[in-house]
Amino acid sequence: MRGIITFLAGCLVVIGISSYLLSDKQGEVITIGATSGPFTDMVEKAIRPELEEMGYTVKVVEYSDWIQPNTALANGDIDANLFQNITFMNNYNEKNDENLIDLIQVPTAPMGLYSGKYKSLDDIENGSEVALPPDPVNMSRAFMVLEDSGLIELKEGYDMFDITENDIISNKMNLKFVYQDAGQLPRSVDQIGLSLVPGNFALASNMKLEDALILENMSEYFRNRIVVNDDLASDKIREDLIKAVQSEGFNKVIDEEFKGFDKPEDD
């Protein structure tokens, strides 16, 4: 009987040590939320490996909308998220009295001017229709892309978050603007012939960023960022997320698998 008790006690010790070692090997769990598509891919392919090298166990939560990731972060259900720019984050904080903060910019899929009809900007015909998104921020981005292309000229002192046709002082090709929901814009590349498509919608439709006639020269206000809850995130998690994004491994993956993404020079 004594031998059985000794044997069972030894088993418990072994199980306890094994559980401790396994738990220690797994390291601290960090949960990151991201919207479906390129941002989930970026977390999985470029950020997760760097954090795992630091000893973390990384859990990725994928979202299909732009509401849940911030709600989960505010509630403490996730440690960080990747899907939004600083303007979107600030608007969320103001409307919900929350304290989310951005840590660092990440490479972001830019808006592009795409065409199923024209091979270059020089081929665009007078009076052509061009589709663009109707919401103020993305409409503004679209008009700035058209100005960078030389197709229109905007007046000085425009509000970069609220550009309308009234801000256009020169439209040398007499472009006609057609406003469509962002999800319809990839189809307009062929249906209308010219379409300004946000990067995430282009990628979701299996379009290549490098096929655009011109890609957006992104403002820092429109680049996406790693965001945390300032009330909950530890200093260590903040520091390690920044290190992961600044690492050589992260940048190598971006260069190889996220071609055409706009990369911030510094943050």
N, C-alpha and C positions, 0 to 999 in steps of 0.2 A: 504493500500500500504506500509505504514511504517512497518507494522508487517511482511509483506512478505520479505522486505529488511532485517529486523533484523534476520528473520529466515534463509535466505540464507547466511547472513554474519556468523551466528553461525555455519552453516554447513561447510562453508569454513574453519573456525577456527578448527573445529573438524577434518576435513580431513587433514589439515596441521599438526596438532599435531600427528595424527595417522601415517601419512607418516614419520614424524620425528622419532617417537618412533620405527617404523618398520625399518627404515634405521639404527637407532642407534643399534637396536637389532641384525641386520645382521652383523654389524661390517665391518672391512676392508676386501676387497676381495683379496685373494691370488690365483694366477693361477699357477698350477704345471703341467708340461708336462711329460709324461712317455710313454715308448714303451709298446705295447700290451703284456699281459701275467703277469709274476710275479711282474714286476715293477709297472704297473698300479694297480695291486692288493695290493701291499705294500702301495702305496699312499692312496688308498681307505680305506683299513682296518686298517692300523697301524699309518699313519701320519695324515690323515684328522681328525679323532676323537680328537687327541691331539691339533691340531690347532683350531678346533671348540671350545674346552674347553677354549682356550685363547681368544675367541671372534671373530675369523676370519670366514668369509664365504669362503669356499674352492671350487674352480673350477678345475676340473681335465680334461686335454686334452690328449687324447690317440693318439699315433702315430704308424704307421706301418713300419717305416723305421728309420735309424740312422742319417738321414740328417736334417729332419724338426725340431726335438727338439732343436738343437743348433741354427739353423737359426731363429726360433721363439724367442729364448732367446736373441740372439744378437740384434734382431729388437725390443725387448721390448714387444712382444706379450704375453709372459708368464713371471712369476717372478722367476721360478726355474725349473729344470728338473731332472729326475732320469732315467738313462739308461746306463751311460758310466763310464769307469774307467779313472784314471788320465792320462794315456798314450794317450788314444783316445782324451781327452780334450786338452791336450797340442799340439797334432798334428793338431787339428782343429784350435786352436789359431794361430799356426805358419803359416798355409796355408791361413787363412782368415784374419789375422791381427786383431783378436778380443781379448777381455779381460775377458774371462770366468774364473771363479775360483771355486775350490771345497770348500765346507763347512765342510762336514763330511762324513766318510765312512758309508755304510749301509751293513747289511748282504746280501750276494751275493750267488746265486746258483753256486756251484763249478762244474768244469768239472769232469766227472767220467769215469772210465773204466767199461763198461757194457758187459755182455755176455748172449746170449741165448743158449749157449752150455756148459759153464763151471760154476760150483757152487762156486768155490774159485780160488784164484791165484795159489794154489798148483796143481790144475787140468789141468792147461794150458799145451797143448802138444807142443813138440818140432816142430819148423817149422810153427807154427800157423800164420795166417794172422791177422793183426789188422788194422782197419780203423782209420784214424785221419784226421783233417782238414789241408788244404794246405797253408793257410795264415800264414806268419811268426810268429805272436804273438801267435795264437792258436796252431800252430804246436809246438812251444816252450813249451807251457803249457802242451801239450800232452806228450812230451818227459820227462818233469819233473815228471809227474804223473807216467810214466813207471819206472823212476828211483826210485821214492819213493816206488813203488811196489816191487823193487828188481829184475825186469825183465831185466833191462839194467843198464849200468853205463856210466855216462858222464864224459868227461875230465874236469880237473880243469880249472877254469877261463873262462867257456863258457859265451856267451852273452845270458842272460835270455830272451831277446826279439827276438833272431835270432838263435835258436838251429836247427841244421840239422842232418841228419844221419852221417855226417862227424865228429860230436862231440861225437859219441858213441864209447867208447873204449871196452865195453863188452856187448855182446848180447847173454846171456847164453842159451836162449831158441830158438835162431836163428829165431826170429820173422821177418815176412815179412810185410813191411809197404805198405798200400794201401791208397792213398790220395783221399779224397772225399769232396765235398762241405758240409758245416756244416748241411744243411737241409737234406742231405741224410744219415747222420751218425746214426740217430735213427733206420732206416731200416737195417743198416748193423749189428746191434746187433744180429739179427737172420740170415741175409743173409751170413755174413762173419763169425760171431761167436764171434768176439771181436771188440769193437768200443769205441773210446774215444769221448764222446759227451759233448759239452758245456752245462752248466746247463739250460740255457734258452731254448735251443732246446730240451733237455730232457723233461722239464716240458710241453712244447708246444705239445709234443707227448704223454702226459699222462704217462710218466715214473716217477717212484719214485726215488728220489735221494738216499734213503737208500738201494735201490736194487743194487747199484754199487758194484763191487768187491773191488774198492778202490775209494775214493773221493780225489780230489785235496786239498792239503794243500796250500791255496791261499796266494800269495804274496799281499802285500798292493797295489802294482801297478795294480793288476787285479781286485780288489774289486770295486764295483760300488759306486758312490758318489752322494750326493746332490750338484748340480752345479747352480751357479747364475752368472749374469752379474755384474762384479765388478763396472762398470760405472753407473749402474742403481739401484741395490739392496740397500734398506735402511738398516741401522744398525739394526733396530727393526726386520725386516723380517729375516735377517741373524741369529740373536740371537734366535728368536722363532723357526726357522726351526731346529737349533741345539738342542734346548730344547726338541722339539718334538721327535727327534730321540734318545735322551738320556733318555727319560721318562720311567717309569716303565710300563706304559700302552703299549707303543710301543714294548718293549722287551717281554711282556707277549703275545702279538699277534704273534710275530715272533716265540716264542717257541711253540705256539699252532698250528699255521697254516702254518709255513714255515720251516718244519722239514728238516734237512739236509743242510740248508743254512750255509755258513761259516760266523761266527760272529767275527768282529774285537774286539780285547781285549780293546784297547784304540785308540783314534784318536788324 
